[in-house]
């Protein structure tokens, strides 16, 4: 290796763990290390040939400029839901991703997204058949492993196949940087509005506690079940099997849903989530399309309860490519144009705020249960209990009333 070392990785506080650097290294000189449950790249100096490709592939060190691009504030924004009720109910919000994926797959393309493997590890995979699409549906509040997938995407693009890549803004930034920002007309990127990512390890520990408590082996979960309606908090459904093969279905809502509560309170997220260079009204333009939930529509548009409770997506298109593909799905989607300011108001387009006692809570969690950690560091209020269970039993048509009462409880 040359004495003058030009290869450089970004600092750990801003590293998103996309591993574009590792995937572009032909010498295998970049390994993974674990810090607080998250994986980070590290250069093995004994294998490095000082080519500098890792530096060039890093999306953090090569953040794209949008000074000459269309302003996000003039981008198109819509409220959208899938006309196919099964696909809509099988999705976390309005089922737009399913329609986009169908469009690509019907044309012989490949769709990439996050899916659980047999060990409940979240990984980005590519699918080529509509029958596999359900594995990519629904929000999964864990950081997915993208190691190796960017190379596969590039190979598919070079072969001429259409590709839909869905991921968080930083994962899309990693892919585009890995591709050296080359404009592939057959690539469509769909970003998901992201509040930050917990680690796979923390989720593994959480599931392990549930397995021991119930004597089961967990094989699937759904973070955003619509069992009690789209807005009924984060209803985590966990599916496990006992030794005799009997399936146990566990519903965690309200106080029981500790993992999702810590996520909403922004505890235990990756450090880069507190200083993300890929979110906000400008840098979210990395994607052709951005997907979110149309939460604020309730107070602005008159909806029948049966419609609203099934989920509605808030969608922004940043490129002509994104608009064109969305237009190709008009037969399967109900589309209502909305002001971009409505989409931009989503809190997931802002950096997460690190709680002051986050590090202390992380250390405490090492030797205590999730429930004990919640009680000590982010305890539930009376308004939290009321909101969750009132939505569950009173339904979404009483959402505004529930919210007003919850606010009054908070002030006490």
C-alpha positions in Angstrom: 0.0 0.0 0.0 1.2 3.5 -0.8 2.2 5.6 2.2 -0.1 8.4 0.9 -3.5 6.9 1.8 -6.3 8.5 -0.3 -9.1 6.2 0.6 -11.4 7.8 3.2 -14.7 6.9 4.8 -17.0 9.4 6.3 -17.1 9.9 10.1 -19.2 7.5 12.1 -21.6 10.1 13.4 -22.9 10.7 9.8 -22.3 7.2 8.3 -25.7 5.8 7.2 -24.5 2.2 6.9 -25.5 2.0 3.2 -22.2 0.2 2.5 -21.8 1.6 -1.0 -18.1 1.9 -0.1 -17.9 -1.9 0.7 -19.8 -2.8 -2.4 -17.6 -0.9 -4.8 -14.3 -2.2 -3.4 -13.0 -4.9 -5.7 -10.4 -6.0 -3.1 -12.7 -6.8 -0.2 -10.7 -4.3 1.8 -13.7 -3.0 3.7 -15.2 -5.0 6.6 -18.1 -4.5 9.0 -17.8 -3.5 12.6 -20.6 -3.2 15.2 -21.1 -0.1 17.4 -24.1 0.2 19.7 -25.9 -2.4 17.6 -25.3 -0.7 14.2 -23.0 -1.8 11.5 -20.2 0.5 10.1 -17.6 0.1 7.5 -13.9 0.0 8.3 -10.9 -0.2 5.9 -8.5 -3.1 6.3 -5.2 -1.5 5.4 -3.6 -4.8 4.6 -5.9 -5.3 1.7 -6.4 -1.7 0.5 -4.7 -0.8 -2.8 -5.4 2.9 -2.3 -7.7 3.3 -5.3 -10.0 5.8 -3.6 -13.2 4.3 -5.0 -14.7 4.0 -1.5 -14.5 7.8 -1.1 -16.1 8.4 -4.5 -18.9 6.0 -3.7 -19.8 7.5 -0.3 -23.0 9.4 -0.6 -22.2 11.5 2.5 -18.9 12.7 1.1 -20.5 13.3 -2.3 -23.8 14.9 -1.5 -25.5 15.9 -4.7 -26.4 19.5 -5.3 -29.9 20.6 -6.5 -29.1 24.2 -7.2 -29.9 23.7 -10.9 -32.8 21.3 -10.4 -36.5 21.9 -9.9 -37.3 23.2 -6.4 -39.0 20.7 -4.2 -41.5 23.3 -3.2 -42.9 23.4 -6.8 -43.1 19.6 -7.0 -46.4 17.8 -7.5 -48.0 16.4 -4.4 -51.0 14.0 -4.1 -53.3 12.1 -1.8 -53.5 8.6 -3.3 -55.0 5.2 -2.5 -55.1 1.9 -4.2 -58.5 0.9 -5.8 -57.7 -2.7 -5.1 -58.9 -3.1 -1.5 -56.9 -6.2 -0.7 -53.6 -4.4 -1.8 -54.6 -1.3 0.2 -55.4 -3.2 3.4 -52.2 -5.2 3.0 -50.2 -2.0 2.9 -49.2 0.4 5.7 -51.0 3.4 4.2 -52.6 3.7 0.8 -50.9 0.9 -1.2 -49.1 3.2 -3.7 -45.9 1.1 -3.6 -47.9 -2.0 -4.7 -49.2 -0.2 -7.8 -45.7 1.1 -8.7 -44.2 -2.4 -8.2 -47.0 -4.0 -10.2 -46.3 -1.6 -13.1 -42.6 -2.5 -13.1 -43.1 -6.3 -12.7 -45.7 -6.5 -15.4 -43.1 -5.0 -17.8 -40.5 -7.7 -16.9 -38.6 -5.5 -14.4 -37.2 -6.1 -10.9 -38.4 -4.5 -7.7 -36.1 -4.0 -4.7 -37.3 -3.4 -1.1 -36.9 -4.5 2.5 -38.1 -8.0 3.5 -37.7 -10.3 6.6 -35.6 -13.4 6.1 -36.3 -16.7 7.9 -34.3 -15.5 10.9 -36.2 -12.2 11.1 -33.3 -10.2 9.7 -34.3 -7.3 7.5 -32.6 -7.2 4.2 -33.1 -5.5 0.8 -33.9 -8.1 -1.8 -35.0 -8.0 -5.4 -38.2 -9.8 -6.7 -39.3 -10.6 -10.2 -42.8 -12.0 -9.6 -46.0 -10.4 -8.3 -46.5 -13.3 -6.0 -43.4 -12.2 -4.0 -44.6 -8.6 -3.6 -46.2 -9.0 -0.2 -42.8 -9.6 1.4 -41.9 -6.0 0.5 -45.1 -4.4 1.6 -45.6 -2.6 4.9 -43.4 -0.3 7.0 -40.6 -2.0 8.9 -39.0 0.1 11.7 -35.6 -1.4 11.6 -32.6 -0.6 9.5 -32.5 -3.0 6.5 -29.2 -4.4 5.2 -28.4 -3.1 1.7 -24.9 -4.7 1.5 -24.6 -6.3 -1.9 -27.8 -5.1 -3.4 -26.4 -2.0 -5.2 -24.2 -4.2 -7.3 -27.2 -6.4 -8.2 -29.2 -3.3 -9.1 -26.4 -2.0 -11.4 -26.2 -5.4 -13.2 -30.0 -5.4 -13.8 -29.8 -1.8 -15.1 -26.9 -2.6 -17.5 -28.9 -5.5 -18.8 -31.7 -3.1 -19.8 -34.3 -4.3 -17.3 -36.5 -1.8 -15.5 -35.8 -1.4 -11.8 -37.8 0.0 -9.0 -35.7 0.6 -5.9 -37.6 1.5 -2.7 -35.8 2.6 0.5 -35.1 5.4 2.9 -33.6 8.6 1.5 -30.1 7.7 2.7 -30.4 4.2 1.0 -31.4 5.9 -2.2 -28.6 8.4 -1.9 -26.2 5.4 -1.4 -27.5 3.7 -4.5 -27.2 6.8 -6.7 -23.7 7.5 -5.4 -22.7 3.9 -6.0 -23.9 4.4 -9.6 -21.8 7.6 -9.8 -25.0 9.6 -10.3 -25.4 8.2 -13.8 -28.9 8.8 -15.2 -30.4 5.4 -15.9 -33.7 5.9 -17.7 -34.8 2.4 -16.6 -34.3 3.2 -12.9 -37.2 4.5 -10.7 -36.4 5.3 -7.1 -39.2 5.5 -4.5 -38.2 7.0 -1.1 -40.1 6.4 2.1 -40.4 9.3 4.6 -38.2 8.2 7.4 -38.3 9.2 11.1 -35.0 7.4 11.7 -33.9 3.7 12.0 -33.4 1.5 15.1 -30.8 -1.3 14.8 -31.5 -4.9 13.9 -29.8 -5.9 17.1 -32.2 -3.9 19.3 -35.2 -5.4 17.5 -33.7 -8.9 17.9 -33.3 -8.3 21.6 -36.9 -7.1 21.8 -38.2 -10.2 19.9 -36.1 -12.5 22.1 -37.8 -11.2 25.2 -41.2 -12.0 23.7 -40.1 -15.4 22.6 -38.9 -16.3 26.1 -42.0 -14.9 27.7 -44.4 -16.9 25.4 -42.2 -19.9 24.6 -42.5 -19.4 20.9 -40.3 -18.8 17.8 -41.2 -15.6 16.0 -41.4 -15.9 12.2 -43.2 -12.7 11.1 -44.4 -9.3 12.3 -46.5 -6.4 11.1 -45.6 -3.0 12.6 -48.7 -1.2 11.1 -51.6 -3.5 11.4 -55.0 -2.0 10.3 -56.9 -4.3 12.6 -58.5 -1.3 14.4 -58.0 1.2 11.6 -55.2 3.0 9.9 -54.6 5.6 12.6 -54.9 3.4 15.6 -51.4 4.0 16.9 -48.7 1.5 15.9 -50.4 -1.9 16.4 -47.5 -4.4 16.2 -48.7 -7.9 15.3 -46.2 -10.6 16.1 -46.6 -14.2 14.8 -44.8 -17.1 16.5 -44.9 -20.9 16.6 -44.8 -23.1 19.6 -43.0 -26.4 19.7 -46.1 -28.3 18.7 -46.6 -26.1 15.6 -49.4 -24.0 17.0 -49.4 -20.4 15.8 -49.6 -17.7 18.4 -50.7 -14.2 17.3 -49.7 -11.4 19.7 -51.2 -7.9 19.3 -49.1 -5.1 20.9 -50.8 -1.8 21.1 -50.5 1.1 23.5 -48.4 0.4 26.6 -47.5 -3.1 25.3 -45.9 -1.8 22.1 -42.7 -0.7 23.8 -40.4 -1.0 20.8 -42.6 1.3 18.6 -42.9 3.7 21.5 -39.2 4.1 21.8 -39.1 4.7 18.0 -41.7 7.4 18.2 -39.8 9.0 21.0 -36.7 8.9 18.8 -34.6 6.7 21.2 -31.9 4.3 20.1 -31.7 5.5 16.5 -28.6 5.5 14.3 -26.4 8.5 15.0 -26.7 9.7 11.4 -30.5 10.0 11.8 -30.0 12.9 14.2 -27.9 14.7 11.5 -29.2 13.3 8.3 -28.0 14.9 5.0 -30.7 13.2 2.9 -33.9 14.5 4.3 -35.6 17.9 4.4 -37.4 19.9 1.7 -34.3 19.9 -0.5 -32.3 16.7 -0.3 -35.4 14.4 -0.3 -35.2 15.1 -4.1 -32.8 12.2 -4.3 -35.8 10.1 -5.1 -38.1 10.3 -8.2 -41.1 9.7 -5.8 -41.5 10.1 -2.1 -44.1 8.1 -0.2 -45.7 8.9 3.2 -49.0 8.9 5.1 -51.6 11.5 4.4 -52.4 12.1 8.1 -53.4 15.7 7.8 -56.2 15.1 5.3 -58.7 14.3 8.0 -59.2 17.9 8.9 -59.0 19.2 5.3 -61.1 16.8 3.3 -64.4 15.2 4.1 -64.0 11.5 4.2 -66.3 8.6 4.9 -65.0 6.6 7.8 -64.9 3.5 5.7 -62.5 5.3 3.3 -60.2 7.0 5.7 -59.6 4.1 8.0 -58.2 1.9 5.2 -55.2 4.2 4.7 -54.3 7.1 2.3 -50.8 7.8 1.0 -49.2 11.3 0.7 -47.0 11.3 -2.4 -44.6 13.8 -3.9 -43.1 13.5 -7.4 -39.7 15.2 -7.9 -38.8 14.2 -11.5 -40.6 13.8 -14.8 -39.8 10.1 -14.6 -41.7 9.9 -11.3 -44.7 11.7 -12.7 -44.7 9.6 -15.8 -44.7 6.3 -13.9 -47.4 7.6 -11.6 -49.6 8.5 -14.6 -49.2 4.9 -15.9 -50.9 3.7 -12.7 -54.1 5.9 -13.0 -56.3 2.9 -13.7 -55.3 1.3 -10.3 -55.0 4.4 -8.2 -57.4 7.1 -7.0 -55.4 10.3 -7.1 -56.2 13.7 -5.6 -53.8 16.6 -6.2 -52.8 18.4 -3.0 -50.4 21.3 -2.2 -46.8 20.4 -1.6 -46.8 22.3 1.7 -49.1 19.5 3.0 -46.5 16.8 2.1 -43.6 18.9 3.4 -45.3 19.3 6.8 -44.6 15.6 7.6 -42.2 15.4 10.6 -40.3 12.6 8.9 -38.7 15.1 6.5 -36.9 16.6 9.4 -33.9 15.3 11.4 -34.7 13.2 14.4 -33.9 14.9 17.7 -31.7 12.9 20.0 -33.2 12.7 23.5 -30.8 14.1 26.2 -30.9 10.8 28.1 -30.7 8.6 25.0 -27.2 7.2 25.9 -28.1 6.6 29.5 -31.3 4.8 28.3 -29.2 2.6 26.0 -26.9 1.6 28.8 -29.8 0.9 31.1 -31.4 -1.3 28.5 -28.4 -3.6 28.5 -29.3 -4.9 31.9 -33.0 -4.2 32.1 -36.2 -5.1 30.2 -37.7 -2.9 27.5 -40.7 -2.2 29.8 -38.5 -1.1 32.7 -36.5 1.2 30.4 -39.8 2.7 29.1 -41.0 3.4 32.7 -37.7 5.0 33.7 -36.8 7.1 30.6 -39.9 7.6 28.4 -43.0 6.8 30.5 -46.5 6.9 29.1 -48.8 9.7 30.0 -52.5 9.4 30.7 -53.1 11.0 27.3 -51.1 8.2 25.6 -53.2 5.5 27.2 -56.5 7.3 26.4 -55.6 8.0 22.7 -54.5 4.5 21.9 -57.5 2.7 23.5 -60.0 5.3 22.5 -59.1 4.9 18.9 -59.2 1.2 19.2 -62.7 1.1 20.7 -64.3 4.3 19.3 -63.0 4.1 15.8 -61.4 6.6 13.5 -64.5 8.7 12.9 -64.1 10.1 16.4 -60.4 10.9 15.9 -60.7 14.7 16.2 -62.7 14.4 19.4 -60.2 11.9 20.8 -57.3 14.2 20.0 -59.0 17.2 21.7 -59.6 15.2 24.9 -56.0 13.9 24.8 -54.7 17.4 24.6 -56.7 18.4 27.7 -55.3 15.4 29.6 -51.8 16.4 28.6 -52.2 19.9 30.0 -53.2 18.6 33.5 
